[in-house]
Amino acid sequence: MKNLVAYIKHFALSIKKLKHEKVLLLLLALIVSIQPAKVFALKESEWDIFDINGIYYYDRDAENCVTSNLSGTIGKLYDGSEIISKSDLDKINANRPVYEKSAARYGFPWQLIATLHYRETSLRRYNPTNGQGIYQLYSYTGGGHNSNAFTNFGEVSEAEFQRQTDIMADLLQNNYGAGLNLKTDDGIKTLLFRYNGTARSYISQARTLGYTEQEAARGEGSPYVMNLADSKRDSRKNSNWLMIKTDHGRPTSANLIPGAFLIFSALGGSNGISNCSGSGGGNLSINQTALNLAWANTGHGITPNDNYRNALIETGINRLGDRWSMMGASCDAFVATVIRYSGIDKNFVCCGVSNGGPTSNYVINSGKFVEVENRQGSLKPGDIRLSSGHIEIYVEQNGVGKIASASHGSRTGELLPFYDNSRTFKAYRYIGNTNI
């Protein structure tokens, strides 16, 4: 900056000696010389929104990258209005370590807990006077009247917030989510519908809108789940779109709060396929990013696919380690790129896993990963498998378990069939930073 200022001062002094034409030429040259190659017309506050959502490598040219279920985007409603405000994103970001710690025990997305916290008590850390707690656990508390009721009304401590979130996570996994595949959007929708009570009127409402029985059963007719997903599920456009707003109440015109699934998707929790990179967070983001950066089959040698090549550059891994790491033909480089590019941990260390190298030390000692059982039935998509000389990622593609990895000096990121290495490898799951 000092050099730039000096340059401008020198320019100002010199123009007195020049004719107008030369001044104009010099001025043009100066503007061109200091103009960035690419300019994004975003305010500081707007950038903050991307940071909060884990989108660290935002490309304005790709801002219209969307999917049918809003996956991988900050999220806009069908009419272009926002799903989540900046202030609410700030609250979610502050609460995220608590969500992640609880969700990591079961391997489902932390965004699911955040979504229900948003819908139930507007992200506040307090116990309402109905005794149902932060997450409004009606059944668990017997409507706020049994021994599980949360009777310490008002704001709660960090420890109590974590305790209630742990209870919530257990109920999501073993009660509301029992028998569901929470790696799918349909499974998430069904869970959210169950959580809200699967009202018969919502089943009927879905039928009226033309949804199948299966679609109705997963909550397509529930405003709690799908409010404002489209014009027919917007009470401003469809006066027959009704909502039950109180326990045991009668359906009335639906409010204008986005449905829980839209919120979940806007936070990057949806598992829908997206062409947008570097969005979301948690293990499912690691999974999807690994699938995007790895070749779907073997035999590509040391040549990375285009997604991986670009990710190496954007994450800076192309400047770390030896020449194999820089070009992506190394196991530590691949894993580091995936995790950085997913947005969940842009400080993931590279490179070196041999004999307790920097990467393996980071996984084991950073406090961001917890050891889990290295067995196919116990592994979750996005889990890392680590030995003294190799690191790789367990992924699932269309429900099939695979391994995403590279190998030093011999191959770039590729998908391999799952194999059992439990005798020599340990497995680790990302849980966020617990050392704060």
C-alpha positions in Angstrom: 0.0 0.0 0.0 2.8 2.4 0.9 4.4 1.8 -2.5 1.1 2.5 -4.2 0.7 5.8 -2.4 4.2 6.8 -3.4 3.5 5.9 -6.9 0.3 8.0 -7.0 2.2 11.0 -5.5 4.9 10.7 -8.1 2.3 10.5 -10.8 0.6 13.7 -9.5 3.9 15.6 -9.6 4.7 14.5 -13.0 1.5 15.4 -14.8 2.4 19.1 -14.7 5.1 18.4 -17.3 2.9 16.6 -19.7 0.3 17.5 -22.3 -3.4 16.5 -21.8 -3.1 13.5 -24.1 -0.2 12.0 -22.3 -1.9 12.6 -18.9 -4.9 10.7 -20.1 -2.7 7.8 -21.3 -0.8 7.7 -18.0 -4.1 7.8 -16.0 -5.5 4.9 -18.0 -2.3 2.9 -17.5 -2.4 3.6 -13.7 -6.0 2.4 -13.5 -5.2 -0.8 -15.4 -2.1 -1.5 -13.3 -3.9 -1.4 -10.0 -7.2 -3.0 -11.2 -7.6 -6.6 -9.8 -8.0 -9.3 -12.4 -11.5 -10.0 -11.0 -13.7 -7.8 -8.9 -16.6 -9.0 -6.7 -19.1 -6.3 -5.8 -19.7 -7.7 -2.3 -19.8 -5.8 1.0 -17.9 -7.1 4.0 -21.1 -8.1 5.7 -22.1 -10.1 2.6 -18.9 -12.0 2.7 -19.6 -12.8 6.3 -22.7 -14.8 5.3 -20.5 -17.1 3.1 -18.0 -17.5 5.9 -20.6 -18.5 8.4 -21.9 -21.1 6.0 -18.5 -22.6 5.4 -18.2 -21.2 1.9 -14.6 -20.0 1.9 -14.0 -20.1 -1.8 -16.9 -18.2 -3.2 -17.0 -17.6 -6.9 -19.6 -15.1 -8.0 -19.7 -16.6 -11.5 -21.2 -19.7 -9.8 -23.7 -17.9 -7.6 -26.6 -19.4 -9.5 -25.5 -22.9 -8.9 -28.6 -24.5 -7.4 -30.3 -27.9 -7.2 -33.8 -29.0 -6.9 -33.6 -29.1 -3.1 -31.4 -26.0 -2.5 -28.5 -28.2 -1.5 -25.2 -26.5 -1.3 -26.4 -22.9 -1.4 -27.0 -20.3 1.2 -30.5 -20.6 -0.1 -33.3 -18.5 -1.6 -37.0 -19.3 -1.6 -38.7 -19.9 -4.9 -39.5 -16.2 -5.0 -35.9 -15.1 -4.4 -36.3 -14.0 -0.8 -33.9 -15.2 1.8 -34.4 -18.3 3.9 -32.2 -17.4 6.9 -31.3 -13.9 8.0 -27.7 -12.8 8.7 -28.5 -12.4 12.4 -29.8 -15.9 12.6 -26.8 -17.2 10.8 -24.6 -15.5 13.5 -26.6 -17.4 16.2 -26.2 -20.7 14.4 -22.5 -20.2 14.0 -22.2 -19.5 17.7 -24.1 -22.6 18.6 -22.5 -24.8 16.0 -19.9 -26.4 18.3 -22.7 -27.7 20.5 -24.7 -29.0 17.6 -21.6 -30.7 16.1 -20.6 -32.4 19.3 -24.0 -34.0 19.8 -24.6 -34.9 16.1 -21.1 -36.5 15.7 -22.0 -39.3 18.1 -24.5 -40.6 15.7 -23.1 -39.4 12.3 -26.0 -37.4 11.1 -25.7 -33.7 10.0 -25.4 -31.1 12.7 -27.6 -28.9 10.5 -30.6 -31.1 11.6 -30.3 -30.0 15.2 -29.7 -26.4 14.2 -32.9 -26.5 12.0 -35.1 -27.8 14.9 -33.6 -25.3 17.3 -34.4 -22.5 14.8 -38.0 -23.7 14.4 -38.8 -24.5 18.0 -37.3 -21.6 20.0 -35.8 -19.2 17.5 -32.2 -20.3 18.4 -32.5 -19.1 22.0 -30.8 -20.9 24.8 -33.7 -20.9 27.2 -36.4 -23.0 28.7 -40.0 -21.8 27.9 -42.6 -22.0 30.7 -44.3 -25.0 29.1 -41.6 -27.3 30.4 -40.7 -28.8 27.0 -37.2 -27.3 26.9 -35.1 -25.7 24.2 -36.2 -28.1 21.5 -39.8 -28.4 22.6 -39.7 -32.1 23.3 -43.4 -32.7 23.7 -43.4 -36.5 23.9 -40.2 -36.8 25.9 -41.5 -34.4 28.6 -45.1 -35.6 28.5 -46.2 -32.2 27.3 -44.0 -30.6 29.9 -45.5 -32.5 32.9 -43.5 -35.7 33.5 -40.2 -36.2 35.3 -38.2 -35.2 32.2 -39.7 -31.8 32.0 -37.3 -28.8 31.9 -38.6 -26.8 34.8 -35.7 -24.4 35.2 -37.4 -21.7 33.2 -35.4 -19.0 31.4 -31.9 -18.8 30.1 -29.8 -21.9 30.5 -26.0 -22.5 31.0 -23.7 -23.7 28.3 -23.6 -27.1 30.1 -27.4 -27.4 30.2 -27.6 -26.4 26.5 -25.2 -29.1 25.6 -27.1 -31.6 27.8 -30.4 -30.9 26.2 -28.8 -31.0 22.7 -27.4 -34.5 23.6 -30.9 -35.6 24.6 -32.2 -34.2 21.3 -29.5 -36.0 19.2 -30.3 -39.3 20.9 -34.1 -38.9 20.2 -33.4 -37.9 16.6 -31.4 -41.1 16.1 -33.3 -43.6 18.1 -36.9 -42.3 18.1 -37.9 -39.9 15.4 -35.2 -41.2 13.0 -35.7 -44.9 13.8 -35.7 -47.0 10.7 -34.9 -44.0 8.5 -31.9 -43.4 6.2 -30.8 -40.0 7.5 -28.3 -39.8 4.6 -31.2 -39.1 2.2 -33.5 -36.1 1.8 -36.6 -38.3 2.0 -35.3 -39.7 5.4 -34.8 -36.2 6.7 -38.2 -35.0 5.6 -39.8 -38.0 7.2 -38.0 -37.4 10.5 -39.0 -33.7 10.5 -42.6 -34.7 9.8 -42.5 -37.2 12.7 -41.0 -34.6 14.9 -44.0 -32.3 14.3 -46.5 -35.0 14.8 -47.5 -36.4 11.4 -51.0 -34.7 11.5 -53.6 -36.4 9.4 -54.7 -33.0 8.1 -51.2 -32.6 6.5 -51.5 -36.0 4.9 -54.8 -34.9 3.4 -53.3 -31.6 2.4 -50.6 -33.3 0.4 -53.1 -35.5 -1.4 -55.1 -32.4 -2.3 -52.0 -30.9 -3.8 -51.4 -34.0 -6.0 -48.7 -35.7 -4.0 -48.5 -39.5 -3.8 -49.2 -41.4 -0.6 -45.5 -41.9 -0.2 -44.8 -38.2 -0.6 -47.6 -37.3 1.7 -46.1 -39.7 4.3 -42.8 -37.9 4.3 -44.4 -34.5 4.9 -44.8 -32.8 1.5 -48.1 -31.4 2.8 -46.7 -30.2 6.1 -46.0 -26.5 6.5 -43.6 -27.4 9.3 -41.5 -29.3 6.8 -42.1 -27.7 3.4 -43.6 -24.2 3.9 -42.7 -21.8 1.1 -41.1 -24.5 -1.0 -43.1 -23.3 -4.0 -46.2 -21.1 -4.8 -48.7 -23.9 -3.9 -47.2 -24.1 -0.5 -47.3 -20.4 0.2 -50.4 -19.1 2.0 -50.0 -15.8 0.1 -50.5 -17.6 -3.2 -52.8 -20.5 -2.0 -55.4 -19.6 0.6 -56.0 -23.3 1.2 -52.5 -24.0 2.5 -53.1 -24.4 6.2 -51.1 -25.0 9.3 -51.7 -26.1 12.9 -49.9 -23.5 15.0 -50.5 -24.7 18.6 -50.6 -28.1 20.3 -54.0 -29.7 19.5 -55.0 -26.6 17.5 -57.1 -26.3 14.4 -55.5 -25.6 10.9 -55.5 -22.0 9.9 -53.6 -20.0 7.2 -49.9 -21.0 7.3 -47.4 -18.5 8.6 -44.4 -17.3 6.5 -41.6 -19.1 8.3 -39.7 -21.3 5.8 -40.2 -25.1 6.3 -37.7 -27.0 8.3 -36.4 -28.9 5.3 -35.7 -25.6 3.5 -33.8 -24.4 6.5 -31.9 -27.6 6.7 -31.0 -27.4 3.0 -30.0 -23.8 3.2 -27.5 -24.6 5.9 -25.9 -27.2 3.6 -27.4 -30.2 5.3 -29.2 -31.7 2.3 -27.7 -34.7 0.6 -28.9 -33.7 -2.9 -26.2 -33.7 -5.5 -24.9 -30.2 -6.1 -22.3 -28.8 -8.5 -21.4 -26.1 -6.0 -18.2 -26.8 -4.2 -17.0 -25.8 -0.8 -20.4 -25.5 0.8 -21.9 -26.9 3.9 -20.1 -28.6 6.8 -19.9 -31.8 8.8 -19.2 -35.4 7.6 -21.7 -35.4 4.8 -19.9 -32.4 3.2 -16.7 -34.3 3.4 -18.4 -37.2 1.7 -19.8 -35.2 -1.1 -16.6 -33.2 -1.7 -14.6 -36.4 -1.8 -16.9 -37.8 -4.4 -16.6 -34.6 -6.5 -12.8 -34.5 -6.3 -12.1 -38.2 -7.0 -12.2 -40.0 -10.3 -15.2 -42.4 -10.2 -12.8 -45.3 -11.3 -9.2 -46.2 -11.4 -6.6 -46.0 -14.1 -6.0 -42.2 -14.3 -2.4 -42.3 -13.0 -1.3 -39.0 -11.5 -3.7 -36.8 -13.5 -6.4 -35.2 -11.2 -9.9 -34.5 -12.5 -10.7 -30.9 -13.2 -12.6 -30.5 -9.8 -9.6 -31.7 -7.9 -7.1 -29.7 -9.9 -9.1 -26.5 -9.1 -9.5 -27.4 -5.5 -5.7 -27.9 -5.1 -5.2 -24.3 -6.2 -8.0 -22.8 -4.2 -7.0 -24.5 -1.0 -3.3 -23.8 -1.5 -2.4 -27.5 -1.2 -0.6 -27.1 -4.6 2.1 -25.1 -2.8 2.6 -27.6 0.1 4.7 -30.7 0.5 6.8 -32.3 -2.2 6.1 -32.3 -6.0 3.7 -35.3 -5.7 1.6 -33.5 -3.0 1.6 -30.3 -5.0 0.1 -32.1 -8.0 -2.4 -34.1 -5.9 -0.8 -37.5 -6.3 -0.4 -38.1 -2.6 -2.8 -39.5 0.0 -2.3 -36.6 2.5 -2.7 -34.0 -0.2 -6.0 -35.5 -1.4 -7.5 -35.7 2.1 -6.3 -32.2 3.1 -7.8 -30.8 -0.1 -11.1 -32.5 0.4 -11.5 -31.3 4.0 -10.3 -27.8 3.3 -12.5 -27.5 0.2 -15.5 -28.9 2.0 -15.4 -25.8 4.1 -15.4 -27.5 7.5 -11.7 -27.0 8.3 -9.7 -24.7 6.1 -6.7 -25.2 8.4 -6.4 -28.9 8.0 -2.7 -29.7 7.9 -0.7 -31.0 5.0 1.6 -32.8 4.4 3.0 -36.0 5.8 1.6 -39.1 7.4 4.6 -41.4 7.6 5.7 -42.1 11.2 3.4 -39.6 12.8 3.8 -36.8 10.3 2.0 -33.4 10.5 -1.2 -34.6 8.9 -1.6 -37.6 11.1 -0.7 -35.6 14.2 -3.3 -33.0 13.3 -6.1 -35.7 13.0 -5.1 -37.3 16.3 -4.3 -34.3 18.4 -6.2 -31.2 17.1 -9.4 -32.0 19.1 -11.4 -31.8 15.9 -11.6 -35.5 15.3 -12.7 -38.4 17.5 -11.7 -42.1 17.1 -14.5 -44.4 16.0 -14.7 -48.1 15.2 -13.1 -49.0 11.9 -15.7 -51.3 10.7 -18.0 -50.9 7.7 -21.2 -51.1 9.7 -19.9 -48.4 12.1 -18.2 -46.0 9.7 -20.1 -42.9 8.5 -19.6 -41.1 5.2 -16.7 -38.7 5.6 -14.8 -40.7 8.3 -11.0 -40.8 7.9 -9.0 -44.0 8.0 -5.4 -43.5 9.1 -2.2 -45.7 9.5 1.4 -44.8 10.0 1.9 -44.4 6.2 -1.5 -43.8 4.6 -4.7 -41.7 5.0 -8.0 -42.1 3.1 -11.7 -41.3 3.4 -14.6 -43.6 3.7 -17.4 -42.5 1.4 -20.8 -43.7 0.3 -22.1 -43.4 -3.2 -25.8 -44.3 -3.8 -25.7 -46.2 -0.6 -22.6 -48.2 -1.4 -19.5 -47.9 0.8 -16.2 -47.0 -1.0 -12.8 -45.6 -0.3 -11.7 -42.2 -1.7 -7.9 -41.9 -1.7 -4.7 -41.1 -3.6 -1.2 -42.6 -3.3 2.1 -40.9 -3.2 3.8 -40.7 -6.6 1.5 -43.3 -8.2 -2.1 -42.2 -8.5 -4.4 -39.2 -8.0 -7.7 -39.1 -6.1 -9.9 -42.1 -7.1 -12.8 -44.2 -5.7 -11.9 -47.7 -4.7 -14.0 -50.6 -3.5 -14.3 -50.8 0.2 -11.8 -53.1 1.9 -11.2 -54.0 5.6 -8.0 -52.6 7.0 -9.2 -52.6 10.7 -6.1 -54.4 11.9 -3.7 -51.7 10.8 -5.8 -48.6 10.4 -7.7 -46.4 12.9 -10.8 -44.4 12.0 -11.6 -40.8 12.9 -14.7 -38.7 12.7 -14.8 -34.9 12.4 -16.6 -33.3 15.4 -15.4 -29.7 15.2 -13.0 -27.8 17.5 -13.4 -29.0 21.0 -10.1 -27.5 22.3 -11.5 -23.9 22.6 
